[in-house]
Amino acid sequence: MKLLFFKSNLLMQEDLQETLLREGHEVHPVTYNFSDFERDDFFL
């Protein structure tokens, strides 16, 4: 399965990504800096 993995500053996110890779999934990490956490029109 191909997955788009949104990277943020969450605990255990690296562990989750590593587990998905070990399970054979294709993981593509994406990083985005929000201008406004409540509403970001570009991200939507």
Biopython code that builds the backbone (N, CA, C, O; Angstrom):
import numpy as np
from Bio.PDB.StructureBuilder import StructureBuilder

atoms = [
    (1, "MET", "N", (0.848, -1.158, 0.000)),
    (1, "MET", "CA", (0.000, 0.000, 0.000)),
    (1, "MET", "C", (0.903, 1.233, 0.000)),
    (1, "MET", "O", (1.905, 1.272, 0.714)),
    (2, "LYS", "N", (0.552, 2.225, -0.789)),
    (2, "LYS", "CA", (1.282, 3.487, -0.810)),
    (2, "LYS", "C", (0.592, 4.453, 0.151)),
    (2, "LYS", "O", (-0.624, 4.633, 0.098)),
    (3, "LEU", "N", (1.392, 5.080, 1.041)),
    (3, "LEU", "CA", (0.835, 5.981, 2.036)),
    (3, "LEU", "C", (1.535, 7.331, 1.980)),
    (3, "LEU", "O", (2.758, 7.395, 1.856)),
    (4, "LEU", "N", (0.766, 8.404, 2.070)),
    (4, "LEU", "CA", (1.292, 9.748, 2.226)),
    (4, "LEU", "C", (1.268, 10.026, 3.716)),
    (4, "LEU", "O", (0.196, 10.116, 4.316)),
    (5, "PHE", "N", (2.437, 10.162, 4.316)),
    (5, "PHE", "CA", (2.571, 10.262, 5.769)),
    (5, "PHE", "C", (2.846, 11.713, 6.132)),
    (5, "PHE", "O", (3.922, 12.234, 5.837)),
    (6, "PHE", "N", (1.885, 12.366, 6.767)),
    (6, "PHE", "CA", (2.038, 13.760, 7.169)),
    (6, "PHE", "C", (2.879, 13.833, 8.434)),
    (6, "PHE", "O", (2.506, 13.286, 9.471)),
    (7, "LYS", "N", (4.019, 14.514, 8.341)),
    (7, "LYS", "CA", (4.924, 14.630, 9.485)),
    (7, "LYS", "C", (4.608, 15.896, 10.269)),
    (7, "LYS", "O", (4.496, 16.986, 9.709)),
    (8, "SER", "N", (4.470, 15.728, 11.554)),
    (8, "SER", "CA", (4.269, 16.853, 12.464)),
    (8, "SER", "C", (5.122, 16.580, 13.700)),
    (8, "SER", "O", (5.940, 15.660, 13.685)),
    (9, "ASN", "N", (4.955, 17.327, 14.725)),
    (9, "ASN", "CA", (5.775, 17.147, 15.924)),
    (9, "ASN", "C", (5.084, 16.258, 16.953)),
    (9, "ASN", "O", (5.026, 16.604, 18.133)),
    (10, "LEU", "N", (4.568, 15.130, 16.519)),
    (10, "LEU", "CA", (3.885, 14.211, 17.422)),
    (10, "LEU", "C", (4.846, 13.169, 17.968)),
    (10, "LEU", "O", (5.779, 12.744, 17.286)),
    (11, "LEU", "N", (4.606, 12.767, 19.200)),
    (11, "LEU", "CA", (5.382, 11.674, 19.779)),
    (11, "LEU", "C", (5.074, 10.388, 19.026)),
    (11, "LEU", "O", (3.949, 10.191, 18.567)),
    (12, "MET", "N", (6.033, 9.544, 18.901)),
    (12, "MET", "CA", (5.897, 8.221, 18.296)),
    (12, "MET", "C", (5.677, 8.241, 16.787)),
    (12, "MET", "O", (5.434, 7.184, 16.205)),
    (13, "GLN", "N", (5.750, 9.391, 16.134)),
    (13, "GLN", "CA", (5.512, 9.413, 14.691)),
    (13, "GLN", "C", (6.610, 8.673, 13.934)),
    (13, "GLN", "O", (6.333, 8.010, 12.935)),
    (14, "GLU", "N", (7.851, 8.780, 14.402)),
    (14, "GLU", "CA", (8.944, 8.049, 13.755)),
    (14, "GLU", "C", (8.749, 6.539, 13.926)),
    (14, "GLU", "O", (9.037, 5.767, 13.011)),
    (15, "ASP", "N", (8.262, 6.121, 15.094)),
    (15, "ASP", "CA", (7.985, 4.701, 15.328)),
    (15, "ASP", "C", (6.882, 4.206, 14.400)),
    (15, "ASP", "O", (6.974, 3.106, 13.857)),
    (16, "LEU", "N", (5.849, 5.006, 14.219)),
    (16, "LEU", "CA", (4.749, 4.628, 13.340)),
    (16, "LEU", "C", (5.235, 4.485, 11.901)),
    (16, "LEU", "O", (4.901, 3.515, 11.222)),
    (17, "GLN", "N", (6.021, 5.448, 11.442)),
    (17, "GLN", "CA", (6.543, 5.389, 10.082)),
    (17, "GLN", "C", (7.442, 4.156, 9.899)),
    (17, "GLN", "O", (7.346, 3.466, 8.884)),
    (18, "GLU", "N", (8.295, 3.885, 10.861)),
    (18, "GLU", "CA", (9.183, 2.725, 10.785)),
    (18, "GLU", "C", (8.385, 1.423, 10.757)),
    (18, "GLU", "O", (8.723, 0.502, 10.013)),
    (19, "THR", "N", (7.337, 1.345, 11.557)),
    (19, "THR", "CA", (6.494, 0.147, 11.586)),
    (19, "THR", "C", (5.804, -0.064, 10.246)),
    (19, "THR", "O", (5.745, -1.188, 9.747)),
    (20, "LEU", "N", (5.287, 0.998, 9.666)),
    (20, "LEU", "CA", (4.632, 0.888, 8.359)),
    (20, "LEU", "C", (5.606, 0.400, 7.295)),
    (20, "LEU", "O", (5.247, -0.424, 6.454)),
    (21, "LEU", "N", (6.836, 0.903, 7.328)),
    (21, "LEU", "CA", (7.851, 0.454, 6.374)),
    (21, "LEU", "C", (8.182, -1.022, 6.581)),
    (21, "LEU", "O", (8.308, -1.773, 5.613)),
    (22, "ARG", "N", (8.321, -1.438, 7.833)),
    (22, "ARG", "CA", (8.631, -2.843, 8.140)),
    (22, "ARG", "C", (7.527, -3.786, 7.695)),
    (22, "ARG", "O", (7.781, -4.937, 7.340)),
    (23, "GLU", "N", (6.298, -3.286, 7.718)),
    (23, "GLU", "CA", (5.154, -4.099, 7.302)),
    (23, "GLU", "C", (5.021, -4.158, 5.776)),
    (23, "GLU", "O", (4.116, -4.805, 5.251)),
    (24, "GLY", "N", (5.939, -3.472, 5.068)),
    (24, "GLY", "CA", (5.953, -3.564, 3.615)),
    (24, "GLY", "C", (5.238, -2.451, 2.883)),
    (24, "GLY", "O", (5.082, -2.515, 1.663)),
    (25, "HIS", "N", (4.799, -1.426, 3.605)),
    (25, "HIS", "CA", (4.102, -0.317, 2.961)),
    (25, "HIS", "C", (5.108, 0.684, 2.381)),
    (25, "HIS", "O", (6.212, 0.845, 2.902)),
    (26, "GLU", "N", (4.711, 1.343, 1.309)),
    (26, "GLU", "CA", (5.529, 2.397, 0.708)),
    (26, "GLU", "C", (5.090, 3.716, 1.355)),
    (26, "GLU", "O", (3.947, 4.141, 1.192)),
    (27, "VAL", "N", (5.998, 4.355, 2.084)),
    (27, "VAL", "CA", (5.661, 5.545, 2.866)),
    (27, "VAL", "C", (6.374, 6.758, 2.283)),
    (27, "VAL", "O", (7.587, 6.743, 2.075)),
    (28, "HIS", "N", (5.594, 7.815, 2.021)),
    (28, "HIS", "CA", (6.147, 9.064, 1.503)),
    (28, "HIS", "C", (5.874, 10.173, 2.523)),
    (28, "HIS", "O", (4.755, 10.679, 2.601)),
    (29, "PRO", "N", (6.892, 10.553, 3.304)),
    (29, "PRO", "CA", (6.683, 11.596, 4.310)),
    (29, "PRO", "C", (6.547, 12.979, 3.673)),
    (29, "PRO", "O", (7.247, 13.310, 2.715)),
    (30, "VAL", "N", (5.636, 13.776, 4.221)),
    (30, "VAL", "CA", (5.397, 15.137, 3.768)),
    (30, "VAL", "C", (5.441, 16.049, 4.985)),
    (30, "VAL", "O", (4.808, 15.768, 6.002)),
    (31, "THR", "N", (6.186, 17.134, 4.877)),
    (31, "THR", "CA", (6.269, 18.113, 5.960)),
    (31, "THR", "C", (5.659, 19.421, 5.476)),
    (31, "THR", "O", (5.897, 19.843, 4.344)),
    (32, "TYR", "N", (4.885, 20.051, 6.322)),
    (32, "TYR", "CA", (4.258, 21.326, 5.979)),
    (32, "TYR", "C", (4.210, 22.197, 7.223)),
    (32, "TYR", "O", (3.814, 21.733, 8.292)),
    (33, "ASN", "N", (4.610, 23.454, 7.092)),
    (33, "ASN", "CA", (4.532, 24.410, 8.198)),
    (33, "ASN", "C", (3.250, 25.231, 8.053)),
    (33, "ASN", "O", (3.075, 25.969, 7.083)),
    (34, "PHE", "N", (2.378, 25.089, 9.017)),
    (34, "PHE", "CA", (1.107, 25.788, 8.969)),
    (34, "PHE", "C", (1.283, 27.274, 9.267)),
    (34, "PHE", "O", (2.045, 27.665, 10.151)),
    (35, "SER", "N", (0.557, 28.089, 8.506)),
    (35, "SER", "CA", (0.540, 29.524, 8.808)),
    (35, "SER", "C", (-0.457, 29.799, 9.930)),
    (35, "SER", "O", (-0.284, 30.738, 10.707)),
    (36, "ASP", "N", (-1.509, 28.967, 10.011)),
    (36, "ASP", "CA", (-2.542, 29.101, 11.033)),
    (36, "ASP", "C", (-3.084, 27.701, 11.327)),
    (36, "ASP", "O", (-3.636, 27.056, 10.435)),
    (37, "PHE", "N", (-2.934, 27.225, 12.561)),
    (37, "PHE", "CA", (-3.371, 25.869, 12.893)),
    (37, "PHE", "C", (-4.886, 25.709, 12.873)),
    (37, "PHE", "O", (-5.381, 24.593, 12.717)),
    (38, "GLU", "N", (-5.627, 26.793, 13.027)),
    (38, "GLU", "CA", (-7.092, 26.710, 13.006)),
    (38, "GLU", "C", (-7.624, 26.594, 11.578)),
    (38, "GLU", "O", (-8.569, 25.847, 11.323)),
    (39, "ARG", "N", (-7.018, 27.332, 10.650)),
    (39, "ARG", "CA", (-7.474, 27.299, 9.258)),
    (39, "ARG", "C", (-6.310, 27.658, 8.355)),
    (39, "ARG", "O", (-5.715, 28.727, 8.488)),
    (40, "ASP", "N", (-5.995, 26.779, 7.458)),
    (40, "ASP", "CA", (-4.933, 27.006, 6.491)),
    (40, "ASP", "C", (-5.477, 26.635, 5.119)),
    (40, "ASP", "O", (-5.543, 25.454, 4.777)),
    (41, "ASP", "N", (-5.859, 27.615, 4.345)),
    (41, "ASP", "CA", (-6.503, 27.374, 3.046)),
    (41, "ASP", "C", (-5.622, 26.584, 2.085)),
    (41, "ASP", "O", (-6.135, 25.758, 1.331)),
    (42, "PHE", "N", (-4.312, 26.815, 2.094)),
    (42, "PHE", "CA", (-3.417, 26.084, 1.205)),
    (42, "PHE", "C", (-3.414, 24.602, 1.544)),
    (42, "PHE", "O", (-3.465, 23.767, 0.641)),
    (43, "PHE", "N", (-3.354, 24.256, 2.830)),
    (43, "PHE", "CA", (-3.329, 22.859, 3.235)),
    (43, "PHE", "C", (-4.650, 22.162, 2.923)),
    (43, "PHE", "O", (-4.663, 20.995, 2.533)),
    (44, "LEU", "N", (-5.753, 22.875, 3.093)),
    (44, "LEU", "CA", (-7.059, 22.269, 2.779)),
    (44, "LEU", "C", (-7.147, 21.907, 1.331)),
    (44, "LEU", "O", (-8.170, 21.387, 0.885)),
]
sb = StructureBuilder()
sb.init_structure("model")
sb.init_model(0)
sb.init_chain("A")
sb.init_seg("    ")
for serial, (resi, resn, name, xyz) in enumerate(atoms, 1):
    if name == "N":
        sb.init_residue(resn, " ", resi, " ")
    sb.init_atom(name, np.array(xyz, "f"), 0.0, 1.0, " ", f" {name:<3s}", serial, name[0])
structure = sb.get_structure()
